[in-house]
Amino acid sequence: MSFLKGTIGVVLAAGMAVVPVQAAAAKKAASGHKHTKHAAAAKVTRLHGQQAIAPERATAIQAALIREHYLTGEPTGKWDAETQAALVKFQADQGWQTKITPDSRALIKLGLGPDHSNAINSSSESHFNAVTPGSTAPADSQSQGLVAASGISH
């Protein structure tokens, strides 16, 4: 019986020694060791946002750059090195950054920004009834109306 207790004690002690080794291995794996599934997943680069310029948009940008004398020829609809260089030059001439093209300010300056013609605060057309510039009531009656509305008496 004491032999059995001694054997159980040795087995338990050996099992307890394995636990810290397993914990260390798990910690090493979580820290980004190169042989883990996590490290392989972390190397995957996910691209966000627009990855290419649509041919219709490229045509519009090229036409605007041609109009502004930054590009020659006819719009092709292909975002090529010549179009990229023309837009970089346009942005640089405006004093803007040149690493990201097209820059939103460049598109707006080229007349290709968002269309706000239907916006409520659009200056081209009012969506509300016109406000009359002034009242036709005499100034004295206006003053009297304000005094009466305020509850102040003379």
C-alpha positions in Angstrom: 0.0 0.0 0.0 2.8 2.4 0.8 4.4 1.5 -2.5 1.1 2.5 -4.2 1.0 5.8 -2.4 4.6 6.4 -3.4 3.9 5.6 -7.0 0.8 7.9 -7.0 2.9 10.6 -5.5 5.6 10.3 -8.2 2.9 10.3 -10.9 1.3 13.4 -9.5 4.6 15.2 -9.1 5.5 14.3 -12.7 2.0 15.6 -13.9 2.5 18.9 -12.0 5.9 19.3 -13.6 4.3 19.0 -17.1 1.8 21.7 -16.4 4.3 24.6 -16.2 6.0 23.3 -19.4 2.6 23.3 -21.2 1.8 26.8 -19.8 5.2 28.1 -21.1 4.5 26.6 -24.6 1.1 28.2 -24.7 2.5 31.5 -23.6 5.2 31.3 -26.3 2.6 30.4 -29.0 0.4 33.4 -27.9 3.4 35.8 -28.1 3.6 35.3 -31.8 6.1 32.5 -32.2 6.5 31.9 -36.0 5.3 28.3 -35.9 1.7 29.0 -34.8 -1.5 29.4 -36.6 -1.9 32.9 -35.2 1.3 34.1 -36.7 0.3 32.9 -40.2 -3.1 34.6 -39.9 -1.5 37.8 -38.8 0.6 38.0 -42.0 -2.5 38.1 -44.1 -3.0 41.7 -45.4 -6.6 42.7 -45.9 -7.1 45.6 -48.3 -9.7 48.1 -47.5 -11.4 50.8 -49.6 -11.4 51.3 -53.3 -8.6 49.3 -55.0 -9.0 50.5 -58.5 -10.5 53.5 -60.3 -13.5 52.6 -62.5 -13.1 53.3 -66.2 -16.0 55.9 -66.1 -14.3 57.8 -63.3 -10.8 57.6 -65.0 -12.4 59.0 -68.2 -13.9 61.9 -66.2 -10.6 62.6 -64.4 -8.6 62.4 -67.7 -11.1 64.8 -69.4 -10.7 67.3 -66.5 -6.9 67.0 -66.6 -6.9 67.6 -70.4 -9.2 70.6 -69.9 -6.7 72.0 -67.3 -3.7 71.3 -69.7 -2.1 68.6 -67.4 -2.7 65.8 -69.9 -2.9 65.7 -73.7 -4.8 63.5 -76.1 -8.2 61.9 -75.6 -9.5 60.2 -72.4 -9.0 56.5 -72.5 -10.7 55.4 -69.3 -7.6 53.5 -68.2 -5.8 54.6 -65.1 -2.3 54.5 -66.5 1.1 56.0 -65.5 0.6 59.1 -67.6 -2.8 59.9 -65.9 -1.3 59.2 -62.5 1.7 61.5 -63.2 -0.6 64.3 -64.5 -2.7 64.1 -61.4 0.4 64.1 -59.1 1.6 67.3 -60.9 -1.8 68.9 -60.6 -1.9 68.2 -56.9 1.7 69.4 -56.4 0.9 72.6 -58.2 -1.9 73.2 -55.8 0.4 72.6 -52.8 -1.3 69.4 -51.8 0.1 66.0 -51.0 1.1 63.8 -53.9 1.3 60.3 -52.4 -2.4 59.5 -52.6 -4.2 60.1 -55.9 -6.7 61.1 -56.5 -6.9 63.5 -53.6 -10.4 64.6 -52.8 -9.4 68.3 -53.0 -8.0 67.7 -56.5 -11.3 66.1 -57.6 -13.3 69.0 -56.3 -11.0 71.5 -57.9 -11.3 69.7 -61.2 -15.1 69.9 -60.9 -15.5 66.2 -60.1 -16.5 66.4 -56.5 -19.8 65.3 -55.1 -22.9 66.8 -56.6 -24.7 69.0 -54.0 -27.1 70.6 -56.4 -30.1 68.9 -54.7 -28.9 69.7 -51.2 -31.2 71.8 -49.0 -28.6 74.5 -48.6 -27.8 74.6 -52.3 -27.4 78.1 -53.6 -28.7 77.2 -57.1 -32.3 76.8 -56.1 -34.3 77.2 -52.9 -36.4 74.3 -51.8 -38.4 76.5 -49.5 -40.8 79.4 -50.1 -39.0 82.6 -50.6 -38.8 84.8 -47.6 -39.9 88.4 -48.1 -37.0 90.8 -47.4 -39.1 93.0 -45.1 -42.6 93.6 -43.8 -44.9 96.1 -45.4 -46.2 97.2 -42.0 -45.0 100.7 -40.9 -42.1 100.7 -38.4 -44.2 102.2 -35.6 -46.8 99.4 -35.8 -44.0 96.9 -35.8 -42.5 98.4 -32.6 -45.9 98.5 -31.0 -46.4 94.9 -31.8 -43.1 93.9 -30.2 -43.9 95.9 -27.1 -47.3 94.3 -26.8 -45.9 90.8 -27.3 -43.2 91.4 -24.6 -45.7 92.4 -22.0 -43.8 95.6 -21.1 -45.9 98.7 -20.8 -44.7 102.3 -21.0 
